[in-house]
Amino acid sequence: MEDSKIVLRDLAVALGVLVLVLAGLFGWLVFGRTGPQFSRVFANPNVPKTSSRLTAEPENETPPAQKPETPEPEDIPRFVVSRHTVVGGESFSLITGMYWDDMFLWPDLWIHNDMISDDPDLIFPDEIVDIYNRLGKGDTYTAREKELILDAYIQVYDKFKALGPEKDGSAWTLLWCGAKYDHNFLNLYAHRIDPKDLAVAQRYIDEEGYLD
């Protein structure tokens, strides 16, 4: 009887040890293999960490503003359409009146020709004047055409000033005529015009009006 109790006790102990072993084995399989391996993947410093804040594509992102390009001035080709032989008594204003039907456009013709005299008021018989294609149609001009016409006026004004005080009268009249193509002409080119000449030309405009 006593021996039976001892056998049963040993059997219970063996079963308890077996249960503990099996429980330990189960825990190792579940937590010792799967759990730590799963953790090591994210703890490994060699694996880059990702973040939705860092890698997500921005939504509705406004592209940086592009600096608008400055348009190039309109290209107006100039070419010779005819040639004129000067006769006595003619001037550039008379020639442009004949060919361009506007005698006040003469500075634009003068700057395109190489004449004997540097004085725009003076041409000689038998000189050849190249007649270029006209700017504008009638009294209609684009902004670029007006710019070219006014630039020609300033070039002739510079030439009159280089010739000395005896050409002041021509310079004043020239500035008054230039305002025909843009009433803001004197203001636009005030930095290129002598203040005295500017004042006289403005007086012409105030007293006589614009040559429209």
C-alpha positions as CSV (number, residue, x, y, z in Angstrom):
1,M,0.0,0.0,0.0
2,E,2.8,2.3,0.9
3,D,4.6,1.4,-2.3
4,S,1.6,2.3,-4.3
5,K,1.5,5.8,-2.9
6,I,5.1,6.3,-3.7
7,V,4.6,5.2,-7.3
8,L,1.6,7.5,-7.7
9,R,3.6,10.4,-6.2
10,D,6.5,9.9,-8.6
11,L,4.1,9.6,-11.5
12,A,2.4,12.9,-10.5
13,V,5.8,14.6,-10.3
14,A,6.9,13.2,-13.6
15,L,3.6,14.4,-15.2
16,G,4.1,17.9,-13.6
17,V,7.7,18.1,-15.0
18,L,6.4,17.0,-18.4
19,V,3.7,19.6,-18.3
20,L,6.3,22.3,-17.4
21,V,8.6,21.1,-20.2
22,L,5.9,21.2,-22.7
23,A,4.7,24.6,-21.6
24,G,8.3,25.9,-21.8
25,L,8.7,24.4,-25.3
26,F,5.4,26.0,-26.4
27,G,6.5,29.4,-25.1
28,W,9.9,29.2,-26.8
29,L,8.3,28.3,-30.0
30,V,5.7,31.1,-29.9
31,F,7.7,34.0,-28.2
32,G,11.3,32.9,-28.6
33,R,11.2,32.4,-32.4
34,T,8.4,34.5,-33.8
35,G,8.2,37.4,-31.3
36,P,11.9,38.3,-31.1
37,Q,12.5,37.8,-34.9
38,F,9.6,40.2,-35.6
39,S,11.1,42.8,-33.3
40,R,14.6,42.5,-34.6
41,V,13.4,43.4,-38.1
42,F,12.3,46.8,-37.0
43,A,15.1,47.3,-34.5
44,N,17.9,46.6,-37.0
45,P,19.8,49.9,-37.6
46,N,20.6,48.8,-41.2
47,V,17.0,48.8,-42.2
48,P,15.8,52.3,-43.2
49,K,12.9,53.6,-41.2
50,T,10.0,55.0,-43.2
51,S,7.4,57.5,-42.3
52,S,4.2,58.4,-44.2
53,R,4.9,62.1,-43.4
54,L,8.3,61.9,-45.1
55,T,7.6,59.6,-48.1
56,A,4.0,60.4,-49.0
57,E,3.5,62.2,-52.2
58,P,2.4,65.8,-51.6
59,E,-1.2,66.4,-52.5
60,N,-2.3,69.5,-54.5
61,E,1.2,71.0,-54.4
62,T,1.4,74.3,-56.2
63,P,4.4,74.4,-58.6
64,P,6.9,77.3,-58.1
65,A,5.9,80.4,-59.9
66,Q,7.8,80.8,-63.2
67,K,9.3,84.2,-64.0
68,P,7.5,85.5,-67.0
69,E,9.8,86.0,-70.0
70,T,10.2,89.4,-71.3
71,P,9.0,89.4,-74.9
72,E,11.5,90.3,-77.5
73,P,10.7,93.5,-79.5
74,E,8.8,92.9,-82.6
75,D,11.2,92.4,-85.5
76,I,10.3,94.6,-88.4
77,P,12.6,93.9,-91.4
78,R,13.6,97.0,-93.4
79,F,14.5,96.7,-97.1
80,V,15.0,98.9,-100.1
81,V,11.9,99.2,-102.3
82,S,13.1,102.0,-104.6
83,R,15.9,104.6,-105.2
84,H,15.5,108.3,-105.6
85,T,17.9,110.7,-107.3
86,V,17.9,114.1,-105.6
87,V,17.2,117.2,-107.6
88,G,17.8,120.8,-106.6
89,G,15.6,122.2,-103.8
90,E,14.6,118.8,-102.4
91,S,14.9,117.7,-98.8
92,F,14.3,114.5,-96.9
93,S,10.9,115.7,-95.8
94,L,9.8,116.3,-99.4
95,I,11.1,112.9,-100.5
96,T,9.2,111.0,-97.7
97,G,6.1,113.0,-98.6
98,M,6.5,111.7,-102.2
99,Y,7.2,108.1,-101.3
100,W,5.7,107.6,-97.9
101,D,2.9,110.1,-98.1
102,D,4.1,111.6,-94.8
103,M,6.7,114.3,-94.8
104,F,7.2,114.0,-91.0
105,L,8.6,110.5,-91.2
106,W,11.8,111.8,-92.8
107,P,14.1,111.1,-89.8
108,D,13.4,107.3,-90.3
109,L,14.5,107.6,-93.9
110,W,17.6,109.8,-93.1
111,I,19.1,107.3,-90.6
112,H,19.0,104.6,-93.2
113,N,21.0,106.5,-95.7
114,D,24.6,107.6,-95.8
115,M,24.7,111.1,-97.3
116,I,27.5,113.4,-98.2
117,S,26.7,115.9,-95.5
118,D,26.3,115.2,-91.8
119,D,23.6,117.9,-91.6
120,P,20.2,116.3,-91.9
121,D,18.9,119.5,-93.4
122,L,21.3,119.4,-96.3
123,I,21.3,117.1,-99.3
124,F,22.9,117.7,-102.8
125,P,21.6,117.2,-106.3
126,D,22.4,113.8,-107.9
127,E,22.7,112.1,-104.5
128,I,21.0,108.7,-104.3
129,V,18.5,108.1,-101.6
130,D,17.5,104.5,-100.8
131,I,13.8,104.4,-100.2
132,Y,12.9,101.7,-97.6
133,N,9.7,100.1,-96.8
134,R,7.5,102.4,-94.8
135,L,6.6,102.0,-91.2
136,G,2.8,102.0,-90.5
137,K,-0.1,102.3,-92.8
138,G,-1.6,105.7,-93.2
139,D,-1.8,107.2,-89.7
140,T,-1.9,103.8,-88.0
141,Y,1.3,102.5,-86.3
142,T,2.0,99.6,-84.0
143,A,3.8,100.3,-80.7
144,R,7.0,98.9,-82.1
145,E,6.7,101.1,-85.3
146,K,6.2,104.2,-83.1
147,E,9.3,103.2,-81.1
148,L,11.4,103.0,-84.2
149,I,10.1,106.3,-85.5
150,L,10.8,108.1,-82.2
151,D,14.2,106.5,-82.0
152,A,15.0,107.9,-85.4
153,Y,13.9,111.4,-84.2
154,I,16.3,111.2,-81.3
155,Q,19.2,110.1,-83.5
156,V,18.6,113.1,-85.8
157,Y,18.3,115.3,-82.7
158,D,21.7,114.1,-81.5
159,K,23.1,114.9,-84.9
160,F,21.7,118.5,-84.7
161,K,23.2,119.0,-81.3
162,A,26.6,117.7,-82.4
163,L,26.6,120.3,-85.2
164,G,26.4,123.2,-82.7
165,P,24.0,126.0,-81.6
166,E,23.3,127.1,-85.1
167,K,21.1,124.0,-85.4
168,D,19.0,124.7,-82.3
169,G,16.1,125.9,-84.3
170,S,16.1,122.7,-86.3
171,A,16.3,120.7,-83.1
172,W,13.4,122.4,-81.5
173,T,11.2,122.0,-84.5
174,L,12.2,118.3,-84.8
175,L,11.2,117.6,-81.2
176,W,7.8,119.3,-81.8
177,C,7.2,117.2,-84.9
178,G,8.2,114.0,-83.1
179,A,5.4,114.5,-80.6
180,K,3.0,113.9,-83.5
181,Y,3.6,110.2,-83.2
182,D,3.4,110.0,-79.5
183,H,2.1,112.8,-77.3
184,N,4.3,111.5,-74.5
185,F,7.4,111.7,-76.7
186,L,9.2,114.5,-74.7
187,N,8.6,112.7,-71.4
188,L,9.7,109.4,-72.8
189,Y,13.0,110.8,-74.0
190,A,13.5,113.6,-71.4
191,H,16.8,111.9,-70.3
192,R,18.2,112.3,-73.8
193,I,17.0,115.9,-74.5
194,D,18.7,119.0,-73.2
195,P,16.4,120.7,-70.6
196,K,16.5,124.0,-72.6
197,D,15.5,122.2,-75.8
198,L,12.8,120.3,-73.9
199,A,11.3,123.6,-72.6
200,V,11.2,125.2,-76.0
201,A,9.7,122.2,-77.7
202,Q,7.0,122.0,-75.0
203,R,6.3,125.7,-75.6
204,Y,5.8,125.0,-79.3
205,I,3.3,122.2,-78.3
206,D,1.5,124.5,-75.8
207,E,1.1,127.3,-78.3
208,E,0.6,125.4,-81.6
209,G,-0.7,122.1,-80.4
210,Y,0.3,118.6,-81.7
211,L,0.7,118.0,-85.5
212,D,-2.1,115.6,-85.8
